[in-house]
Amino acid sequence: MKKLSYYILSVFVAVVFFVSAIAFPESVKYTVDSAEATETTSYTAEDIRSLQKFLLSKETPDLSGKDYDLNNDDIWDIFDLCLMKKFSSESNILIAYFTRAENVLIENPEEIDTDATSSASLLLPGNSAVMANHIQSIVGGDLFSIVAENLYPADYENCLRRVSEEQAENIRPSLVNHIDNIDNYDIIFLGYPNWAYTCPMPVFSFLEEYDFSGKIIVPFCTHGTGGLAGTVSDIKKILPEDCKVMKPVGISREDISDCKGDIEKWLLELGFYRK
Ligand SMILES: Cc1cc2nc3c(=O)[nH]c(=O)nc-3n(C[C@H](O)[C@H](O)[C@H](O)COP(=O)(O)O)c2cc1C
């Protein structure tokens, strides 16, 4: 009986909200504006699920101590849920990427010929970083650069030699940066260049460092002429079974300077909309 009354209350509140949004758009706008003035912006996916469950009365979790009343009207309703989703939408996306330009040891920067094609992938921003920035400009989220402690040689042949050795020995290079709050992220975009038909090994170090159970991974890759090669299947081998890997995108380095449209199209296909 208690559950039924919660359910009826939730439906009633939802109907009132939508009717008032149509009939009194200004009053609804005012409420949102006043809520935006609050400083509460750190809601997690778990908070959203708790309030959603409460409003739908499937169960009544302990909400004590939670400041869910975002528009300060002394009730928890669907309005607060919408605001919570709005506030948390940027913090539940992580865009992690590896790019050569942020992983290269350049002893004599003045010796780099900035006009030479062979130097292009030594210069900032790297191609994966360009893609990561486009993704962030469209869906929001936090950027994270995967950087190996032991940087790679600037000389291409030497770099390739080290990559081959790392692959042969299945090495997991140590990383410089770490994420403290991986639980805050539900969706992880993962970007990298194709390095000798697979991901750079530091990408695998990153994947093995955290528990991605129940999360969504969205791979994005840049390459020469080799496409995505084995990158996505190698990523899947490492991730837990209940981690969903979405359709990846691959952009040739030739097309990087003009790839924002392709990235936006791919994101739309996946169901991500402009923030
Ligand atoms: C060590 C190394 C190995 C590479 N191996 C491949 C490859 O097997 N296939 C391919 O298509 N491109 C390969 N590339 C080219 C890069 O994938 C491409 O230049 C990419 O756009 C670089 O992205 P970044 O600037 O983010 O590092 C390789 C590049 C390097 C440095």
The ligand as an SDF file (V2000), in Angstrom:
LIG
                    3D

 31 33  0  0  0  0  0  0  0  0999 V2000
   56.0570    2.9170  -33.2310 C   0  0  0  0  0  0  0  0  0  0  0  0
   54.9390    3.1660  -34.2240 C   0  0  0  0  0  0  0  0  0  0  0  0
   54.2880    2.0990  -34.8200 C   0  0  0  0  0  0  0  0  0  0  0  0
   53.2480    2.3200  -35.7160 C   0  0  0  0  0  0  0  0  0  0  0  0
   52.6200    1.2420  -36.2790 N   0  0  0  0  0  0  0  0  0  0  0  0
   51.5830    1.4440  -37.1360 C   0  0  0  0  0  0  0  0  0  0  0  0
   50.8880    0.3350  -37.7240 C   0  0  0  0  0  0  0  0  0  0  0  0
   51.1980   -0.8380  -37.5040 O   0  0  0  0  0  0  0  0  0  0  0  0
   49.8480    0.6060  -38.5600 N   0  0  0  0  0  0  0  0  0  0  0  0
   49.4550    1.8790  -38.8350 C   0  0  0  0  0  0  0  0  0  0  0  0
   48.5000    2.0510  -39.5760 O   0  0  0  0  0  0  0  0  0  0  0  0
   50.0900    2.9540  -38.2990 N   0  0  0  0  0  0  0  0  0  0  0  0
   51.1370    2.7630  -37.4570 C   0  0  0  0  0  0  0  0  0  0  0  0
   51.7820    3.8430  -36.8960 N   0  0  0  0  0  0  0  0  0  0  0  0
   51.3300    5.2050  -37.2370 C   0  0  0  0  0  0  0  0  0  0  0  0
   50.4390    5.8250  -36.1430 C   0  0  0  0  0  0  0  0  0  0  0  0
   49.4020    4.9390  -35.7840 O   0  0  0  0  0  0  0  0  0  0  0  0
   49.8170    7.1350  -36.6580 C   0  0  0  0  0  0  0  0  0  0  0  0
   50.8280    8.0130  -37.0940 O   0  0  0  0  0  0  0  0  0  0  0  0
   48.9590    7.8350  -35.6430 C   0  0  0  0  0  0  0  0  0  0  0  0
   48.1510    8.7980  -36.2910 O   0  0  0  0  0  0  0  0  0  0  0  0
   49.7840    8.5280  -34.5600 C   0  0  0  0  0  0  0  0  0  0  0  0
   48.9370    9.0040  -33.5470 O   0  0  0  0  0  0  0  0  0  0  0  0
   49.5030    9.8620  -32.3090 P   0  0  0  0  0  0  0  0  0  0  0  0
   49.9400   11.1970  -32.8760 O   0  0  0  0  0  0  0  0  0  0  0  0
   48.3540   10.0210  -31.3740 O   0  0  0  0  0  0  0  0  0  0  0  0
   50.6280    9.1150  -31.6820 O   0  0  0  0  0  0  0  0  0  0  0  0
   52.8470    3.6460  -36.0240 C   0  0  0  0  0  0  0  0  0  0  0  0
   53.5250    4.7120  -35.4210 C   0  0  0  0  0  0  0  0  0  0  0  0
   54.5530    4.4830  -34.5330 C   0  0  0  0  0  0  0  0  0  0  0  0
   55.2600    5.6480  -33.8850 C   0  0  0  0  0  0  0  0  0  0  0  0
  1  2  1  0
  2  3  1  0
  2 30  2  0
  3  4  2  0
  4  5  1  0
  4 28  1  0
  5  6  2  0
  6  7  1  0
  6 13  1  0
  7  8  2  0
  7  9  1  0
  9 10  1  0
 10 11  2  0
 10 12  1  0
 12 13  2  0
 13 14  1  0
 14 15  1  0
 14 28  1  0
 15 16  1  0
 16 17  1  0
 16 18  1  0
 18 19  1  0
 18 20  1  0
 20 21  1  0
 20 22  1  0
 22 23  1  0
 23 24  1  0
 24 25  2  0
 24 26  1  0
 24 27  1  0
 28 29  2  0
 29 30  1  0
 30 31  1  0
M  END
$$$$
